[in-house]
Amino acid sequence: MRRFFGFLVTAGALALAGLVGYSLVTSWLYPEPLTIETVDGRALIKATQPALIPFSQPLDNSGYDVSYPQCKGDLPEKFVGFAIVGLNGGKPFAGNKCFSKQWEWALTHDAVAVYINTADPGNESPIRYGKKIANDTLERLNKYAIAPGTPIWLDVETYNTWTSPDRSVQLLTELAIALTAAGYPVGIYAPPAHWLEITGNANLALPTWLALGPYTDIAAGVADSKAACLQGSFGGKTPDLVQFVATVNGVTLDRNIMCGDPTGLVAPTK
């Protein structure tokens, strides 16, 4: 009788452990969706920003951004106030093979930031996939000794795979929460049409970096960028940064205009 009772106790304990284990594995594979606020009927993507590094002197409001497409070319020498470098090779989990060289160049400017590529192939929970992108990003930032306080911009474009607006909002929110919790300010880069398709035109309580597109004349790009700073773009707000792409003498460069206070958009290098 005692043996039978012991068997029942052991069997019960094993069953309970199995249920607990199953529950833990299930919650890991399929975490509960985030609670997303709405504004005017549209989702609101937000995260609590960490302490921002202040600027002790004025910053020139012009800048470049570079990444893996510029690996084979010379980096621009003309003075600008800031530089933003892509950490990835066009997709999440892929590295920019010349990041070290480009980051060294970026640090010769008065301020810097990093951007990462984002996507949602839809083959697992968007929360879990967002955590994966965040963890991979944090490992790369640590590898290159990029300290907390350096802003990280999330590049959101249709060139990568996306599944649905609801999933996109969940993934981007989780990614922003994870990176800001680690001490990195976060903003969103997107062309407005891409943002509309990917997120259903979600609102943002994060800085925005507006992509205008190609120009053949730098002066026209600068003028349109300054005008765009005063107009609504995506995320339900005016942009904090504006990018235009100019091709001059066969050389194509991404150029940027800062719309106002640079705090939290780029970090001072001095």
C-alpha positions in Angstrom: 0.0 0.0 0.0 2.8 2.4 0.9 4.5 1.6 -2.4 1.3 2.3 -4.3 0.8 5.5 -2.4 4.4 6.5 -3.2 3.9 5.7 -6.8 0.8 8.0 -6.9 2.7 10.8 -5.3 5.6 10.4 -7.7 3.3 10.2 -10.7 1.4 13.3 -9.5 4.6 15.2 -9.0 5.9 14.3 -12.5 2.6 15.2 -14.1 2.6 18.6 -12.3 6.2 19.2 -13.4 5.3 18.3 -16.9 2.4 20.8 -16.9 4.6 23.5 -15.4 7.3 22.8 -18.0 4.8 22.8 -20.8 3.3 26.1 -19.6 6.8 27.7 -19.4 7.8 26.5 -22.9 4.5 27.6 -24.3 4.8 31.1 -22.7 8.3 31.4 -24.1 7.4 30.3 -27.6 4.1 32.3 -27.6 4.3 35.2 -25.1 1.2 37.2 -24.4 0.6 40.1 -26.8 1.5 43.5 -25.6 -1.3 45.9 -24.6 -1.2 48.6 -27.3 -2.8 52.0 -26.7 -4.6 53.7 -29.5 -4.9 57.4 -30.5 -7.6 58.4 -32.9 -8.3 54.8 -33.6 -4.7 54.0 -34.6 -2.1 52.0 -32.6 0.5 53.9 -30.6 4.0 52.6 -30.5 5.9 53.9 -27.5 8.7 53.1 -25.0 10.2 54.8 -22.0 13.4 56.5 -23.2 16.5 56.2 -21.0 18.5 59.3 -19.8 19.6 61.3 -22.8 23.1 62.7 -23.3 22.9 66.5 -23.5 24.9 68.7 -25.8 27.2 71.3 -24.3 27.6 73.3 -27.6 25.5 73.8 -30.8 25.6 71.1 -33.4 25.7 71.7 -37.1 22.3 70.4 -38.4 23.6 68.5 -41.4 24.7 64.9 -41.5 25.3 61.7 -43.5 24.2 58.2 -43.0 26.1 55.2 -44.4 26.0 51.4 -44.3 27.0 48.3 -46.2 26.2 49.8 -49.7 29.0 52.3 -49.1 31.6 49.6 -48.2 33.4 49.8 -51.5 33.4 53.5 -51.9 35.2 56.4 -50.2 33.4 58.0 -47.2 32.5 61.7 -47.6 35.1 64.2 -46.4 33.0 67.3 -46.4 32.3 68.7 -42.9 28.9 67.9 -41.4 27.7 67.8 -37.8 26.7 64.2 -37.4 27.0 60.7 -38.9 24.7 57.7 -38.6 25.9 54.2 -39.4 24.0 51.0 -40.3 24.8 48.1 -38.0 23.3 45.5 -40.3 23.8 44.2 -43.8 20.2 45.1 -45.0 18.4 42.5 -42.8 18.2 41.6 -39.1 20.9 39.3 -37.9 23.2 40.2 -40.9 26.2 42.3 -40.1 27.5 45.3 -42.0 31.0 44.0 -42.9 32.6 47.4 -42.9 30.9 48.7 -39.8 34.2 49.1 -37.9 35.7 51.4 -40.6 32.5 53.4 -40.9 32.1 53.8 -37.2 35.6 55.0 -36.9 34.8 57.6 -39.6 31.6 58.6 -37.9 33.4 59.3 -34.6 35.4 62.1 -36.4 32.1 64.0 -36.4 30.5 65.9 -33.5 27.7 63.4 -33.0 26.8 59.9 -33.9 24.0 57.3 -34.0 23.3 53.8 -35.2 20.5 52.3 -37.3 19.3 48.7 -37.6 17.2 46.9 -40.1 13.9 45.4 -39.0 11.5 42.8 -40.5 8.9 40.2 -39.6 8.9 37.0 -41.6 5.9 35.8 -39.5 7.3 32.3 -38.6 7.1 32.9 -34.8 5.6 35.2 -32.2 6.3 38.9 -33.1 7.2 39.5 -29.4 9.7 36.7 -29.5 11.1 37.8 -32.8 11.4 41.4 -31.6 13.4 40.1 -28.5 15.7 38.2 -30.8 16.4 41.3 -32.9 17.0 43.3 -29.7 19.4 40.7 -28.3 21.3 40.4 -31.6 21.6 44.2 -31.7 22.8 44.5 -28.1 25.5 41.8 -28.8 26.7 43.8 -31.8 26.7 47.1 -29.9 28.8 45.4 -27.2 31.2 44.0 -29.7 31.9 47.5 -31.1 32.0 49.1 -27.6 29.0 51.3 -28.4 27.9 52.6 -25.1 24.4 53.1 -23.8 23.1 56.6 -24.5 23.9 56.2 -28.3 20.6 56.5 -30.2 19.4 53.5 -32.2 17.1 54.1 -35.2 14.8 51.3 -36.4 14.7 51.2 -40.2 11.2 50.2 -41.2 10.9 49.6 -44.9 9.0 47.3 -47.3 12.2 46.0 -48.8 12.2 43.5 -46.0 9.4 41.0 -45.2 6.5 42.0 -43.1 3.4 39.9 -42.2 0.6 42.2 -40.9 0.2 45.7 -39.3 -0.9 44.2 -36.0 2.2 42.0 -35.8 4.5 44.9 -37.0 3.2 47.1 -34.1 3.8 44.3 -31.6 7.3 43.6 -32.9 8.4 47.2 -33.1 7.0 48.0 -29.7 8.9 45.1 -28.1 12.1 46.0 -29.9 11.9 49.6 -28.7 11.1 48.5 -25.2 14.1 46.1 -25.1 16.6 48.6 -26.5 15.5 51.5 -24.3 15.5 49.3 -21.2 19.2 48.5 -22.1 19.9 52.3 -22.1 19.7 53.1 -25.8 17.3 55.8 -27.0 15.2 54.7 -29.9 13.7 56.4 -32.9 12.0 55.2 -36.1 13.1 55.7 -39.7 10.7 55.2 -42.6 9.3 56.5 -45.9 5.6 57.4 -45.1 4.2 55.0 -47.7 6.1 52.1 -46.2 5.0 53.0 -42.7 1.4 53.0 -43.8 1.7 49.6 -45.4 3.7 48.0 -42.7 2.0 49.4 -39.5 -1.4 50.6 -40.8 -0.1 54.2 -40.2 0.5 53.6 -36.4 1.1 56.7 -34.2 4.4 57.2 -32.6 5.6 58.5 -29.2 9.2 58.1 -30.4 11.4 60.4 -32.6 10.9 60.0 -36.3 13.4 60.2 -39.2 11.6 60.9 -42.5 12.9 59.6 -45.8 12.1 61.9 -48.7 13.8 60.0 -51.5 16.2 60.8 -54.4 17.3 64.3 -55.6 19.7 65.3 -58.4 20.3 68.7 -56.7 21.6 69.1 -53.2 20.2 72.6 -52.7 16.7 71.4 -53.6 17.0 68.4 -51.2 18.1 70.7 -48.4 15.2 73.1 -49.1 12.6 70.4 -49.2 14.1 68.8 -46.0 13.8 72.1 -44.1 10.2 72.5 -45.3 9.4 68.9 -44.3 10.6 69.6 -40.8 7.5 71.8 -40.4 5.0 69.4 -41.8 3.3 66.2 -40.6 4.9 63.1 -41.9 4.4 59.6 -40.5 3.6 58.5 -36.9 1.2 61.4 -36.4 3.9 64.0 -35.8 6.4 66.3 -37.5 9.8 64.6 -38.2 12.9 65.1 -36.0 15.3 64.2 -38.9 14.8 64.4 -42.6 16.8 62.4 -45.2 17.2 62.9 -48.9 19.4 61.0 -51.3 21.5 63.0 -53.7 23.6 61.8 -56.6 26.4 64.2 -57.6 29.1 63.4 -60.1 28.0 59.8 -60.1 28.3 59.5 -56.3 25.1 58.8 -54.3 25.0 59.7 -50.6 22.3 59.8 -48.0 22.2 63.4 -46.6 20.2 64.5 -43.5 18.9 67.7 -41.9 18.2 67.9 -38.2 14.9 69.6 -37.5 15.6 70.9 -34.0 17.2 69.8 -30.7 19.6 66.9 -31.4 19.3 65.5 -27.9 18.2 61.8 -28.1 18.6 61.8 -31.9 22.4 61.6 -32.0 24.9 61.4 -29.2 27.9 63.8 -28.8 31.3 62.4 -29.5 33.1 65.1 -27.5 
